[in-house]
Amino acid sequence: MAITRSMDRRREASPPAPHRSAQPAPSMVPQRTLTQPQHTNNAAQSSSALTLAQSLQYLSINKGTEQSTPRGITSDSFRPHGFNDTDNRPGPSNTTQAILDLSLYNELWGKIVYDDASLWAMFDRRTSVQVPESLHNGSSWVNWPQESTREGAVLRWFFNDIAPLVLSVGSNHTMEYVASGNLILQGGDAKRKTDLLLRCAAPNSTLGTYWDQVRVVGELKSNRDKDGRDKTLIQLANYVRELFSTQPQRCWALAFTLCGSVMRVYRFDRSGAVVSTPIDIHKEPLMFVQAMAGFVAMDASAIGFDPSIRWDRVTDSGDTIYDPTISFVERHQPDPFIWAGANKYRIDPSFIVRRYAIATRGTVCWRARPYDAPADSPWQYVVKDQWRAVERSVEGDFLSVIAPGTPGLPEYIWHTDIRVAGHTMDVAGGVRGGLVHGTDRTPTTHSGLTMTSKNLYRTAPDIRLKNRIKTRLIMSPVGVPLLSFTSYKHLLLALIDAIRGHQHMYRSHKIVHRDVSLNNILLYPDPGPPYGFLIDFDFAVSRTRMELSGAEFITGTFKYMSIDVLSGCLRVPHGPQHDLESFYYVLLDIAIYYNGRGRRRVPLPPHTVFVDPVEENAPSLAAGAKSLYLDPNQFDMTVLPTIAPEAHCIVDVLDQWRALIAGWKLRVRPRGVRLGPGIMDEDSVVDGMYKDVLEVLQIGVEALG
């Protein structure tokens, strides 16, 4: 069967495209007729018209106005997810502070517990430091600057009087406070300057500071009235986001604020943060000094690093908790390791993938190999750690049903919920120590973030904890990013494999992936076949369990979500047809934003069918924009001019697949769908969808020679 559209016509430089029939392209399966999208009621038709009009406006205007971040978009959205060691590794997002502040504000809404006095107990008996009478006269610090409204003066006081009391110097590394107000820390996502931080460094080091070295972050404010304000917490959260992203094995991250003479300490975790009661450092000087010395004295466990990741540090008598801040300084130390049941694996600390957010799964992946394997042996496995929401299904349970050698899917090795000292590592018990939270849902209505607002200021009874459990999964092989494709034929073959893997999970196990995206399709490291496989079943769901999942928001990666998922009009649970649509957006994304070598295009098209997730009403806009191009004329005029010149060889594949999606607008219903005469059950309909898509891709492969 031949591709129906001429390649020459596809190479026209700019719209308007030549006139063509308004009918979608015929199905690649002769006996099935595709129809234009149909709406079953006037309300749906009105909603569709609204989003279509919004999308037309979006595509025609120049976006230059800062928008509020929609609920459900975390601060991870600004950093493209890429592999840490490839040519496509994304650089810093350098997101402006105003935009990132709004995102963090929404991410942490209803997740901050203030005024927990028990947080001060972490410093009890940690040090024997005392307050000299020469520095404190019983009512205040003697040398506290008169111009204490200037943060620089307070910093000078701190380093003259306090730092010498709490400094810890070792033979191989030093824990030291650093005034960082004029430093842009290296290795981060956004250009941020903290006021005061604690780092691990080589003795007498004069090198710059990297986020990899930072153990604790602090923020100074000249005005005590800024204590408890949203802006103060969000500024601190900017730094903590960097800390979690460069040290993703953290179970928590510690921080402090000093607003005038009012101090608080903070413990951020993957469910939000707990904030202490305030103290006045003049009235409680010992507590202040014990806290600053306590931060310095904390070992890897107390500072928040995962106790299940160990290392055989040459200066220790046995294995201890792996500390990446020390490893950054002591480069000669061996790689860390983990236990998986009775098996021991060495892991490469230069992780493959990590997330840039606070209240999230915090997914991180490492390469691994057997502990006793030679140092030059290949990394055979991937170790994936994350903090899954307790209401989520376990990814390892889904992957454990895959038979070895199943095409298009990874090989399952092992998985577990992490346990430490016999207890499950979760936020509620393992991090927050059983802190009692409220049971009522946090109001979803957001009040605005202002310079003086205190909307995040809530106590534990007012917060319903979204508990998370740390899980670990080991699988094989160590894949290669999809953007490392060697040709467009290679790309299409990888997609065919991944779709077949998706089809196997649905037909054999009734499992739907629900998060098909660019980074969740990998290439095999060796030349195929096979060529590609589907990973990341974090959001997967079993269709045998029809109840709603525990997702707080719509499920999936925003850019690749189907029209139905974006518009919130699913008539049935998320099904395979929605994932097949997401596979299409992966190919379209590559065709628009990347060249034939998988490199990001420069310059990028100014406007595309893909809507920025930080736009106001982004889901509605995105659904409308994607609906718009389903019309063949709009596809020619709106989408075709944005596709990379090298990708015109796959435009017919994109067009035929687009036509299939247009035909699927008669969505699968629980008891079947009418497609011409008779009624077909859901499985038959879905089988036909898989067959159509795979045939379009296979014909595309054959056309490329």
N, C-alpha and C positions, 0 to 999 in steps of 0.2 A: 504494500500500500504506500503510495507516494505522499510526501508532504504536500499539502494543497496550495500553499502560498509561495510566491516567487521570492527568492532571496534578493533579487535586484530591487524589487519594490521596497523591501525592508531597509535598503541602504540610503533611502532619501534622507537628505540632511536635516530638514526641518519641517514642521507642520505648516499649513494644513495638509493632511494626508489625502490622497485621492479618494473620491467617493466610493463607498462600499456599502453593501446591503446591511441593514440594521439587524439581520438575523445572525445569531451566533454560528460559529463554524460547526459543521456536522460532527457528531461523535465519531471516534475512531472505531466504534462498534456499530456496524451497519444497521442492525435491527433496532437500535435504540435512537429515539429522536429527542434532542435537547430542545428545551423551550426557554423563553425569556423568564426571568424571575416573576413569580406570582405572589401577591399578598392576599392573605385570607380575610382581612378585615380592614375597615377604613382607618382604624387607629394605627395599625402597622403601616399603612400606606402614608398617612400623614407624618408619622415619625420618620419614615424613610425619606420623604421629600424634604423634611427639615434638615436632616443630617447631610443630604446631598447638596442643599443650598449652602450650608455652612462649609462643606468641603470645597465647593467651587470657589467660595470666597477665600478660604485658606490657601488654595493653590494659586490664587491670582494676586495676593498681596505680599508685600515684603515684611517678613516677621522681624521686628526690631524692638518690640515693646516687651518689657519684662512682665511675665505672667505669674500668677500664683501657681504653686505646684499642686496638682490634683491629689486627692487622697488616694493612697495605695501605691504611689510612686516613691520608692525609697531613695536614699542618697547613692545607692549602688547604680541607679539608672544613668548617671552622668559619665560613668567610666565604662567604655566598651569592654565586654568580657573577651579577653584574648589569652592566648597561651604565653607563658612567661618567657619562653626561650626561642621564639621564632621571629622571622622577619616581620610578622604581622603583630608583634607585641604592641599593644596600644601605649602611647605615651601618656603623660599626665593630662587629665582633662582640663586642668586649670580653670575649673568652674568658678565663676565670680562668687564672692562671699554672699552677696544678696540672694542669689538663686539657691546656693547650697544651704544657707540658713533656713530658707523656707522649706526645703526638702527635709532637713533634719527636724524641723519643728513638726512637720506632719508625721515623719517616721516615729518620733518620740511622743506624740500626742497620746495621753492616757497611759504612759509607760514609765513615768518618773514618780518615785516615792520619796517624798521629803520628810525631814525631821525624824529619822530613825537614829535614836541615841545609841543603839547597840553598835553602830559602825565604829565608834571610838574604841571599842574593846579590842580591835585588831592590833592596837599598839601596846596593850597591857603587857608588861614584863618582857617586852621585846628588847629594850635597851635599859641601861642603868644611868643614862644621861641625867645630869642635874642642871639647875639654873643657877649660875653664879650670882652672888649678891652684887657684884660689880656691874652686872648687866641689867638687873631688875631690882628696883628699890622696894618691892612689896606691893606697889600699886600700879606701876607701869614700867615699860622698858626704858632704861635710862637714856639710851642714845636714839630712841625713836625720833625720827626727823620732824621738826616743826612744820616743814613743808611736805607733810605726809600726803597731801593731796596730789603730789607728783610721784608717779609710780617708780621713776628712776631713783628717787631719794630712798624709797622703801627698799629697793633692790640693793643699793649700796649698804644700807643698814643690815640687811640680811647677810650679805657676804662678809661684812666686817665682824658682826657679832654672833650670828647663828651658824653659818656654814662651818666655821672651825670646830664647833661643838659636835657636829654630826658627821663629819667627813670620815669615810672608810677607805683606807688605802691597802691594796693587796699587792702581792709580788707580781702578778700577771695582769691585773686589771684594777681599776678604781671606780667606785660608785661616787659620783659627784654631781652636785647641782650646777647648772649652767644658766646664766642669764641669756635668754634666747630672743629677747624682743627685737634685736636687729639681725637675727639669723633666719634665713629661709632654709629650713631643714631639707636635706637631700633625700631622694628616694620616695617622695610622697606623690599624691595625686593632685593636690592643689597647693598653691603657694601660700603657706600659712606661717605666721610667726607667733610662737608661744611667748609667754613672759618669763616663765621659770620652769625648768624641767630637770628631772633626774636621769642621768645616763650612765651607761657602763662604757669606760674608755681605757685605753692603754695608759699607764702612768706617764704623766707629763706630756700627754698627747697635745699636739697643736693642729691636728686635722679638723676639718669641718665635722658637723654632727649630722648623722643619718637617723632617719626614723627607726631603723633597725636597732639602734643602740638605746633608744628611749625606754625607760621603765615606768616613769610617772610624769604626768603633765600638770602644770599649774597655770592659773590665770590670776592676775592682779588687777584690782580696780581701785581707783583713788577714793571713791565715794562708797561709804558703808551702805547707803541706800540701794546700791545695785545688787546687794545680796538677795538671792531668791528670784531675781528677775529672769524672764525667759531669755532675754538677749545674753545674759551672763552664762546661763547654762548652755545655750546653743553655741556660743563661741568656744566653750570648753569642749563641747561635743564635736566640733570641727577637728580638734586635735585628736580626740579619742578615735574618731573614724579613721584617721591616718594610722593610729597605733594598731587597731584591729586589722587593718589591711596589710600592713607590713609584718605583723606578728600574728598571723591568723590562728595559730595554735592556742591563743589565749582563751581561758575560760572567763576571765574578767579583766578589766583595766582600771587602775586606780588613778585618781586625780584630786586636785584641791583648788579652792578659790580663796583669795584673801582680798576682801572688799573693805578698804580702810583697815581696821583692826579686827574685822569679823571673818572668821575662818570656817569653812566647811570642807569635809572630805566626801568623795564620790566613789562609788563602785559601779561602773558600767558593765552590763552583761548583754547577752543576746536577746534579752526580753526588755531591755530599757536601762534603768539605773536606779540605785538607791542612794539617797543623799542624807548626810548626817544632820543632827541638830547643829545650830551655829554655836561657836564659842567666841568670846572676846579674848584675843591673845594677851592683852594687858591683865585681864582678870584671871585667866587660866594659863599662865606662862608655861607651866610644866607640861600640860597637855599639848600645847603647841610644839614645844621642843621634842617631846616624846613622839609626836606624829612625824615631824620632819626627820628625826633620827630613825624612827621605825620604818619609814619608806626605804631609807638607805640600808637598813639591816635585813630587810626581807629577802628570803631565799626565793628560788624559782616557784615553789608552790604558793607561797603567800602573795607573791607579786602577780600570780594569776595564770601561770603556764600549766599546760595539760600534764598531770602527773602520770599519764599512761604512755607518754613519749619520753624515753630514757636515753642516756648516753653513758659511755665508759670514759669519762674525762680522765686524762692521764694523771691529774693531780689528786684524784679522789680514790679512796680505798675500794669502792664498789660502784655499781651503776647508780646514777642519781637522775633527778628530773632534768630533762633537757632545757637549757636556758639559751635562747637564741641571741640575747643581748651579749652574753659572754662569748658565745660562739662567733659573733661578728668580730670581736676583738682578738680572740684566741683562735686564729684560722687553722692552726695545726691540729686541733682536736678532731677525733673521729666523728663520723656521721651518726646521728641518733638512730634508735631502733624502737620497734614495737613488738608486742606479743600478740599473736592471733591464735587463741587456743594454746596448743602445745608447740606451735611454730613461731619462729622468731624471724623478723624481717628488718633489714637495714633500709632506711629511707633517705632519699636525697633531700636535704633541707631547702634547696632552691625549688620551691613548690611550682607546680605546673599552672594551677589556676587558684585564684583567691577572690574574695568579694570585698567591695568597698562600701561597707555600711555597718551600722551598729546593731539595731534591732532586726535581725534577719537570721537566715540559716547559717550564715558564716561559712559557706562551703569552701574547703581547701583540699587540693589534690596533690599528692606527692608520688614520685616514682619509688619503686621498691624492688628489692631482690632478696633472696635468702641470706640470712645473716652471715653465714660462713662462705658465701660466694666470693671469688676473687675480686679484688678492687677494680679490675678493669673489665669485669663481666657486665653484660648489658642489663639495664633495668627492665625486668620482665613484667612487673605488676604496677597497678595504680592503687594507692591507698586514698580513699575518699572519706574525710571527716566532715560532719556538719551537725548543726543543732536543729533537729527537726521539731516542728510543733507536735505536741503530744497527740493531737487529734489526727495527725497525718498517718497514712499507712507507711510501713517501713520499706524503703527501696530494696533492701536486700531480700525481703520476702518475695518481691516480684521477680527479681533476677534469679533467685534460687531455683525457679521452675524451668529455667532455660537449659535445654540439653546441650552438652558440650558440642561445639562445632556447628551450632545453628547459624545459618547465614544472616548477616545484618545485625547481629547482636553481640555484646561482649561475653566473655567467659566468666561466669561467677566462681569466686574462690571461697569467700567467707564473709560474714557480717555479724555485728553484735551491737547492742547498746553498751556504751562504756561504763564500767563499774570500777570504783576506787574504794578500797578497803571494804569491799562487800556491799557498797551502796551504789545505786544508779547515779551517774553524773547528770543531774538535771539542774535547771535554774532554781526551782522552788526549794529543793533540799540541798543539793550539792554546792550551790553558789550563795543563795540567800539564807541558808540555814533554817528554813522553816518559818520565815517571816510571814505573819498572817496578813493576807490581803482580803479585800472585799470580794463580794460575789456578784454585785450588780455590774452590768455592762457599762463601760465608759461612754459618755455621750459622744456621738460621732460628729456633732456640729462643731466646727472649728471657729474659735474666736481669733481675731487677727493678731499677728505678731507685731508688737510695737516696741518702742524703746523702753517703756515702763510696764508692759504687761507682765502678769504673773499667772497666766492661764495654765501653765504646766505644774504649778505649785499645788500638789495634792499629797495627802498622807495615805498610808497603806490601806485603811478601810475604804478609801475612795477609789482604789485601783483594783481592777480584776486582772490578775496575772495571766499572761499568755505563756504558759510553761513550755519549755523546750528541753529535749533530751539529746545528749551528745551520742551520735551513732558513728560507727566505722564500717566501711565496706571495702573489700579487696577484690579486684577484678583484673582481667587481662584482655587484650594486650595494652601496651602504652600507645595510644593512637596518635595520629598526626592531624593537625587542624584541617578542616575542610578547605580552607583557603590555600592550602599547599597543593591543590590539584595541579597536575602537569599539563592538562589540556581540558577543553570543554567536554570532550568525550569522556575523559577520566571523571570529571565532575558529574556528568549524567549517570555514569555507571555506579558511582558511589551513592547517588540518590536512589537508584534502583535497588541496591542492596539494602539501604536503610529502610526504604518503604516495605520491602519484603520482610525485613525483621519486624517492623511495626505490624504488618499483616499477620505474621506468625503469633505475636503476642495477643492480638485480638481474636483470631480464629481459634487458636489452641487453648488460650487461657482467659479470654474475655477481659484482657487488660488494655486500657487505653492510656497512651503516654501523657497527653495534655500539655506538653511543653516542648514541642518541636521547634528548634531554633538553629541558628548558624553554628553555635558552639556545642550543640548536642548531637551533631553528626560528625563523625571522625573518619579519617582515612586509615586504612591499614598501613603500618610502617613499611611493609614490603610490597613490591608491585603485585597487583592482583592478577587473576581473581583469588579471593574476594577483594572488593575495593573499598567499601565503606560500612560503617555500623552505627547504630543508634544507641546513645547513652542517656544517662540522667533521668531516671524514672522517679524522681523526687515527688512530682505532682501526679503520678499515675494513679489510676483508680480502677478497681475491678467493677465491671458492668454487672456482675452478679450481686453487687451491693449497691442498690439504687439510691440510697439516701445521699444527701448532699455531703460533700467533703468538708473538712474543717478549714477550708481556705477562708482567709479574712477578706480577700479581694478576688476579683476575677482572676482566673488561673492561666498562667503561661507567661511567655516573654512578649511584652507589649507589641513590639514591631511585627511579630509573626502571628499574632492572634487572628483567628477567623472573624468574619463579619458578624456572625451570630454571637460569638463570645463577647466581642467589643460592644455590640449594641444591647447586650443583656436580654436578648429575646429568645434564648434557647427554649425550644418546646420540649426537648428531651435532654437527659444528661449529656455532658460533653462526650461526643462520639468520634469514631475514626474518621468520619467525613470532615470534621473540624480540623483534625490533625493533617489530613491530606491537603487541606487548604493551606495550612501552615507550611508544609513542605514547599508548596508553590511560592510562598513569600520568601523563603530562604533562597530559592533560585533567582527570583526577581531582585532581591536585595543584592546578590552577588553581581548580577548583570548590570545593575545601576551604579553601585558604589565601588566596584573593583574592576581592575583591568584583567587581561587575559593571563597574567601571572599571579593573580590573587592579591595584588597590592592595591591599597586605597588610592582611588583616583584623585588627581590634583590638576585643576580644581574640581570640586564636586558640583553636580548639578544644583542650581540654587533652590529649586523646588521639585519635589518628587511625590509619588503617591503615598509615601510613608510620612506619617504625622509625628512631630516631636512629642514625646510622652509628657513633657512639662507644659504643653499647651493647656489652656483652660478648656474644660470639656473634651479632653483629648480622646477618650474612648469613642464618643459620638462622632467627633471629627474624623477619626481614623476609620470607623465603620463606613461613614459616608464617602470618604475618599476611595476606599477599596471598592465600594459598590459602584462608584462612578466609572471606573475603568472596565467594568464588566461589559459595558456597551462597547461593541467593536470600534465604532468611530471614535469614542473617547479614548480607547486604548491607543489608537493611532496618533491622536492629537496630544494626549497628555502623558502617556507612558513611554511610547516609542522614542521621542526625542531625548529622553533622559538616559537611555541605555548606552553603555560603553560601546564604542565602535567595534572592538574585538568581539563583543558578545552578540553581534547581529547574526552570527551563525546559529544561535539557539533561540532566536526570536520566534520562529515558527513553533518551537516547542512551547514557549511561553504563551503564545497566542492560542494554541490548541488546548493547553491546560486551562487557560482563562475561560475558554468556551465551556469546558467541562464544569467548572465552578459555577458559571452562569446557569447551566442546566440543573445543578444541584440545589437551586433555590427552592425547589419543591422538597423541602427538608424531610429527612427520615422521621416518621412518626412512630409512636410505640407499637401500633398494630399494623404497620405497613404503609406503603406509599403507592399511589396510583401512577403508573408509568404506562400510559396506553391502556389497552384492555386488560382487565384482571387486576388482582392485588398481589404484590410481592412482599414476602416477609423481610424484616430488617436485614438479616444476614445476607439474603440474596441481593438486596440493593447494595449493601456495602461491598460484597464481593465484586459486583459490577463496577463500582467506583474504583476499587484497587486495580481491576483489570484494565479499565480505561486509562488510568494514569500511567500504569506501567507500560502500556502499549504506546502511548504518546512518547514516553521517554526512550523506549527501545527504538522506535522509528527515528527519533532524533539522533540516537547513537549511530544507527546505520547510515543516516544522511551525512554524518561527519566522517565516514570512511574508516 
